[in-house]
Amino acid sequence: MKILYVSDLDGTLLNMNQRLNSCTINKLNNLIKKRVNFTVSTGRGDSIRTILKDIDFKLPVMILNGTLNYDFAKKEYVSAKPIPNEKVLELMKVLNNFNTKTFEIQTIIDHQVSRFSIANWNKSSKVLAINLLFNEERKEELSNILNNIQGINFFIHKKVYSDGECFCDIVLENVSKASRLKELKELYGFDKVISFGDSENDLPLAEVSDEFYAVENGAEIVKQKATSVIESCYDDGVANFIEKDTINKLFS
């Protein structure tokens, strides 16, 4: 059976210093060398090139909640799914009076992904995602606003590294971690998908995975929907699970 293991990044594979533990790096590289199929699905953008540089990925890494893939072997971004400019302008107008802590746009131009404040948006670039940071108590208010806008998909989730704040990631309609994972599964002919996460924006992974595991430090709603709970991101939970799971399957 051809199995794909997919992990979220922040709060799942990364520790709370936003770094990979050395043990996780060593174990994952050893597994990949043994032809274990592993990749990452994250809401992060260009920062993955630095954060994940020590992992010897053979498969594309899925970034910006399914909007784009990054090929570490070729060192290039592929398969972008941008938001039309007219939709971006509509969102800017609608959200003009919604006071956010940050209002940023992730764009791709000349094969480079960059993050800009909304005021500095280069309209010749393709917008991959819009990112908002706001106070958690306004979660329902923002959700109600965005539910009335056609042609987009959005994910609201608590900020991993601080309390009382939420991120909102806005992407093209029908784009998600789930849709991109389904594409990858079909492209490479995987028979089974096992995924890992900690936050609400990881629940789309659970929808299209045969098994979904929450790390111990994850949100309660994620743990409730998981196949089971594994060790935390502090304790190399994902790498430990994959190592044990592959050994068990080898001798079963």
matplotlib code that plots the C-alpha trace (Angstrom):
import matplotlib.pyplot as plt

x = [0.0, 1.3, 0.9, 1.3, 2.0, 1.1, 1.8, 0.7, 3.6, 3.0, 2.1, 2.3, 5.7, 7.4, 8.0, 6.8, 10.0, 8.8, 11.6, 12.1, 13.6, 16.8, 15.3, 12.4, 14.8, 16.9, 14.0, 12.1, 15.2, 15.9, 12.3, 12.4, 15.7, 13.9, 11.2, 8.5, 6.3, 6.1, 5.2, 3.7, 0.5, 0.6, -0.9, 2.6, 4.1, 7.7, 9.1, 8.8, 11.9, 14.0, 12.1, 12.1, 15.5, 17.0, 14.3, 15.1, 11.6, 10.9, 7.3, 5.9, 5.1, 1.6, 1.5, -0.9, -3.7, -3.6, -3.1, 0.4, 3.0, 6.7, 9.1, 12.3, 14.2, 13.6, 13.5, 10.4, 6.7, 4.2, 0.4, -0.6, -4.4, -4.6, -7.6, -8.8, -7.9, -11.5, -12.3, -9.3, -10.6, -14.1, -12.6, -10.6, -13.8, -15.9, -13.2, -12.3, -14.2, -13.2, -10.3, -7.6, -4.2, -2.6, -4.1, -1.6, -1.5, 0.6, 1.5, 3.5, 5.3, 8.2, 8.1, 8.7, 6.2, 6.1, 4.1, 2.8, 0.6, -2.6, -1.5, 1.6, -0.1, 1.5, -1.6, 0.5, 1.1, -1.2, -2.8, -2.5, -4.0, -5.1, -4.1, -5.8, -4.8, -7.6, -8.9, -10.5, -13.8, -14.5, -14.4, -18.1, -18.4, -15.7, -17.1, -20.5, -19.0, -17.0, -19.9, -21.7, -18.9, -18.9, -15.9, -13.7, -12.9, -11.6, -10.1, -10.3, -8.0, -6.4, -2.9, -0.6, 2.0, -0.1, -3.5, -6.5, -5.7, -6.9, -5.7, -8.0, -6.7, -8.7, -8.1, -9.8, -13.1, -12.8, -9.1, -8.2, -5.7, -8.2, -8.5, -4.8, -4.2, -6.8, -4.9, -1.6, -3.1, -4.4, -1.3, 1.0, -1.5, -1.4, -3.7, -3.9, -3.4, -2.4, -2.3, -1.5, -2.6, -3.3, -5.6, -9.1, -7.6, -6.2, -9.7, -9.9, -7.0, -9.1, -11.9, -9.8, -7.5, -8.0, -6.5, -6.0, -4.0, -4.0, -0.9, -1.3, -0.9, -3.6, -7.1, -9.8, -12.1, -9.3, -8.6, -12.3, -12.4, -9.1, -8.5, -6.4, -4.0, -0.3, 2.7, 3.0, 5.1, 7.6, 8.2, 8.6, 5.1, 4.7, 8.1, 7.8, 4.4, 5.5, 8.6, 6.6, 3.8, 6.2, 8.0, 4.6, 3.5, 6.8, 6.4, 2.6]
y = [0.0, 3.4, 5.7, 9.5, 11.2, 15.0, 17.4, 20.9, 23.1, 25.7, 24.0, 20.5, 19.9, 23.1, 23.7, 26.8, 28.6, 28.2, 25.8, 22.1, 20.0, 18.4, 15.0, 15.7, 16.7, 13.6, 11.2, 12.7, 12.6, 9.0, 8.1, 9.9, 8.2, 4.9, 6.0, 7.0, 9.6, 12.7, 16.3, 19.4, 21.4, 24.8, 28.3, 29.8, 31.2, 32.0, 31.4, 27.7, 27.8, 28.8, 26.9, 23.6, 23.8, 20.9, 18.4, 16.4, 16.7, 14.5, 15.6, 19.2, 21.1, 22.6, 26.2, 29.1, 26.7, 25.0, 28.0, 27.0, 24.2, 24.6, 22.1, 21.9, 19.8, 22.4, 25.3, 26.8, 27.5, 25.6, 25.4, 28.8, 29.4, 33.3, 35.4, 37.6, 41.3, 42.4, 40.1, 41.5, 45.1, 44.0, 42.5, 45.7, 47.8, 45.5, 45.2, 48.8, 49.5, 46.3, 47.3, 44.6, 44.5, 43.6, 43.4, 41.8, 40.3, 37.4, 37.7, 36.0, 37.9, 36.7, 33.3, 35.0, 35.0, 38.2, 39.7, 43.3, 45.6, 46.3, 49.8, 48.6, 46.0, 45.8, 45.2, 43.6, 40.7, 37.7, 37.7, 34.2, 35.0, 37.8, 37.5, 39.3, 39.4, 40.5, 40.2, 36.9, 38.3, 39.6, 36.2, 35.8, 39.4, 38.7, 35.3, 36.9, 39.5, 37.0, 34.5, 37.1, 37.4, 35.0, 33.5, 33.1, 30.6, 31.6, 30.0, 31.6, 30.1, 31.1, 32.4, 29.6, 31.6, 34.1, 34.3, 36.4, 36.8, 35.1, 34.8, 34.8, 33.5, 34.3, 32.3, 31.5, 29.7, 25.9, 26.2, 24.5, 22.2, 19.5, 20.3, 20.4, 17.2, 15.4, 16.6, 15.3, 12.0, 11.5, 12.7, 10.3, 7.5, 7.2, 4.5, 6.0, 9.4, 10.0, 13.6, 15.6, 19.0, 21.2, 23.9, 24.5, 25.3, 21.7, 20.1, 20.2, 17.7, 15.4, 15.4, 13.8, 11.7, 8.0, 8.8, 12.2, 12.7, 15.8, 16.7, 16.9, 20.7, 21.1, 22.7, 20.7, 20.8, 19.3, 16.5, 15.6, 15.1, 13.2, 9.5, 9.8, 12.2, 11.9, 13.5, 17.2, 19.4, 19.8, 16.1, 15.3, 13.8, 13.6, 12.2, 9.7, 8.5, 8.0, 6.2, 3.8, 3.4, 2.4, -0.1, -1.6, -1.9, -3.5, -6.3, -6.7]
z = [0.0, -1.0, 2.0, 2.2, 5.5, 5.6, 8.5, 9.3, 10.3, 13.1, 16.4, 14.8, 13.2, 14.5, 18.2, 19.9, 18.9, 15.3, 14.6, 13.8, 16.6, 15.5, 16.4, 14.0, 11.2, 11.6, 11.8, 8.9, 6.6, 7.6, 6.8, 3.4, 2.6, 3.2, 0.7, 3.2, 1.5, 3.6, 2.9, 4.6, 4.2, 5.8, 5.8, 5.6, 2.5, 1.4, 4.9, 4.4, 2.2, 5.2, 7.9, 6.1, 4.3, 6.3, 5.2, 2.0, 0.5, -2.6, -2.8, -3.3, -0.1, -0.1, 1.2, 1.7, 2.6, -0.8, -3.0, -4.1, -4.1, -3.6, -5.2, -3.0, -5.6, -8.4, -6.0, -7.6, -7.0, -9.0, -9.6, -8.3, -7.8, -7.5, -6.5, -9.4, -8.9, -9.1, -6.1, -4.2, -4.8, -3.6, -0.4, 0.2, 0.0, 2.2, 4.9, 4.8, 8.1, 9.8, 12.0, 11.8, 13.5, 10.1, 6.6, 4.2, 0.8, -0.4, -4.1, -6.8, -9.5, -11.6, -9.7, -6.4, -3.5, -1.4, 1.4, 1.2, 3.3, 1.4, 0.7, -1.1, -3.3, -6.8, -9.0, -11.7, -9.4, -8.8, -5.3, -3.7, -0.3, 2.0, 5.6, 8.5, 12.1, 14.5, 18.1, 18.8, 20.1, 16.5, 15.0, 14.4, 13.0, 10.4, 9.5, 8.8, 6.6, 4.5, 4.2, 2.1, -0.5, -3.4, -5.1, -2.0, 0.7, 4.1, 7.3, 10.7, 13.4, 16.7, 16.5, 17.7, 19.4, 21.4, 23.1, 22.2, 18.5, 15.4, 11.8, 8.8, 5.5, 2.4, -0.7, -4.0, -4.0, -3.7, -2.6, 0.7, 2.3, 1.4, -2.3, -2.8, -0.8, -3.0, -6.1, -4.7, -3.8, -7.3, -9.1, -7.2, -6.9, -3.1, -1.6, 1.9, 3.5, 7.1, 8.3, 11.4, 12.8, 15.7, 14.7, 13.1, 9.7, 9.7, 9.8, 6.0, 6.0, 8.2, 5.7, 2.9, 5.1, 6.0, 9.4, 11.1, 14.3, 16.6, 18.6, 22.3, 22.3, 19.7, 20.1, 21.8, 18.7, 16.6, 19.2, 19.3, 15.5, 15.3, 14.9, 18.1, 19.9, 19.6, 21.4, 21.3, 18.9, 21.7, 21.8, 18.1, 18.0, 14.2, 13.4, 16.3, 15.0, 11.4, 12.5, 14.7, 12.1, 9.3, 11.6, 12.6, 9.0, 8.0, 10.5, 10.3]

ax = plt.figure().add_subplot(projection="3d")
ax.plot(x, y, z, "-o")
ax.set_aspect("equal")
plt.show()
